[in-house]
Amino acid sequence: MPPRTRTSVAWLREHENDIYVQRARQEGWRSRAVFKLMEIDDKDHLLKPGEIVVDLGAAPGGWSQLAAKRVKLPQARADAATAQVFALDLLEMPPIPEVCFIQGDFHDAAVLDKLSAALGKRKIGLVLSDMMPNMSGIPMVDQARGMALAELALEFAQQHLKADGAFLVKVFQGSDFQPFLAAMRQAFVSVSTRKPKASRDRSAEIYLLGRTLKG
């Protein structure tokens, strides 16, 4: 194991003292990121009972945990066969009750076939994307990689959402932000920006919410 640098030690100290990290552990959530989605959903009411949700780049699963809890119908059985939340990721992810996990690239035909088979005739009402690239530490490179993931997620949402569906995506502000915002506005009737409290102030991340597909 390489020696820890001052930067890594400072990050670990900040992480351990983070109120959202501590709260996530106390409440049994898999990541602090759950509080970002929680705040957005409390405002925008995206996770409605009965909604079908696809969580792209889901690992470690915090967003899927919250989504499964909030969209579950009162009479639904507690098993994956009746899942309303479908989590996709290249990485492995430990099972979550009532979440159907599909491992692989969400642009691969085989993965999409598995998703289609699991959905049956049900239509996707909400696509979530909190994906992050492998960080290089070079801001321009990381921003470009993050935007590339957002563009892939937007393409997925346009192809698979029902007409009145919604798409929530994390992006990083930078030179590619305005073109992506324009693409979102071209795809959806309404587009809003969200910066939840759990998103660190120094972070360039922001969330875009598109509602109701055009055309």
JOHURA-V243236 format. One record per residue. RES is the residue in one letter. SS is DSSP state (2 for helix, 1 for strand, 0 for the rest). Layout:
res=RES ss=SS
res=RES ss=SS
This chain:
res=M ss=0
res=P ss=0
res=P ss=0
res=R ss=0
res=T ss=0
res=R ss=2
res=T ss=2
res=S ss=2
res=V ss=2
res=A ss=2
res=W ss=2
res=L ss=2
res=R ss=2
res=E ss=2
res=H ss=2
res=E ss=2
res=N ss=2
res=D ss=0
res=I ss=2
res=Y ss=2
res=V ss=2
res=Q ss=2
res=R ss=2
res=A ss=2
res=R ss=2
res=Q ss=2
res=E ss=2
res=G ss=0
res=W ss=0
res=R ss=0
res=S ss=0
res=R ss=0
res=A ss=0
res=V ss=2
res=F ss=2
res=K ss=2
res=L ss=2
res=M ss=2
res=E ss=2
res=I ss=2
res=D ss=2
res=D ss=2
res=K ss=2
res=D ss=2
res=H ss=0
res=L ss=0
res=L ss=0
res=K ss=0
res=P ss=0
res=G ss=0
res=E ss=0
res=I ss=0
res=V ss=1
res=V ss=1
res=D ss=1
res=L ss=1
res=G ss=0
res=A ss=0
res=A ss=0
res=P ss=0
res=G ss=0
res=G ss=2
res=W ss=2
res=S ss=2
res=Q ss=2
res=L ss=2
res=A ss=2
res=A ss=2
res=K ss=2
res=R ss=2
res=V ss=2
res=K ss=0
res=L ss=0
res=P ss=0
res=Q ss=0
res=A ss=0
res=R ss=0
res=A ss=0
res=D ss=0
res=A ss=2
res=A ss=2
res=T ss=2
res=A ss=0
res=Q ss=0
res=V ss=1
res=F ss=1
res=A ss=1
res=L ss=1
res=D ss=1
res=L ss=0
res=L ss=0
res=E ss=0
res=M ss=0
res=P ss=0
res=P ss=0
res=I ss=0
res=P ss=0
res=E ss=0
res=V ss=1
res=C ss=1
res=F ss=1
res=I ss=1
res=Q ss=1
res=G ss=0
res=D ss=0
res=F ss=0
res=H ss=0
res=D ss=0
res=A ss=2
res=A ss=2
res=V ss=2
res=L ss=2
res=D ss=2
res=K ss=2
res=L ss=2
res=S ss=2
res=A ss=2
res=A ss=2
res=L ss=2
res=G ss=0
res=K ss=0
res=R ss=0
res=K ss=0
res=I ss=1
res=G ss=1
res=L ss=1
res=V ss=1
res=L ss=1
res=S ss=1
res=D ss=0
res=M ss=0
res=M ss=0
res=P ss=0
res=N ss=0
res=M ss=0
res=S ss=0
res=G ss=0
res=I ss=0
res=P ss=2
res=M ss=2
res=V ss=2
res=D ss=2
res=Q ss=2
res=A ss=2
res=R ss=2
res=G ss=2
res=M ss=2
res=A ss=2
res=L ss=2
res=A ss=2
res=E ss=2
res=L ss=2
res=A ss=2
res=L ss=2
res=E ss=2
res=F ss=2
res=A ss=2
res=Q ss=2
res=Q ss=2
res=H ss=2
res=L ss=1
res=K ss=1
res=A ss=1
res=D ss=1
res=G ss=1
res=A ss=1
res=F ss=1
res=L ss=1
res=V ss=1
res=K ss=1
res=V ss=1
res=F ss=1
res=Q ss=0
res=G ss=0
res=S ss=0
res=D ss=0
res=F ss=2
res=Q ss=2
res=P ss=2
res=F ss=2
res=L ss=2
res=A ss=2
res=A ss=2
res=M ss=2
res=R ss=2
res=Q ss=2
res=A ss=2
res=F ss=1
res=V ss=1
res=S ss=1
res=V ss=1
res=S ss=1
res=T ss=1
res=R ss=1
res=K ss=0
res=P ss=0
res=K ss=0
res=A ss=0
res=S ss=0
res=R ss=0
res=D ss=0
res=R ss=0
res=S ss=0
res=A ss=0
res=E ss=1
res=I ss=1
res=Y ss=1
res=L ss=1
res=L ss=1
res=G ss=1
res=R ss=1
res=T ss=1
res=L ss=1
res=K ss=0
res=G ss=0
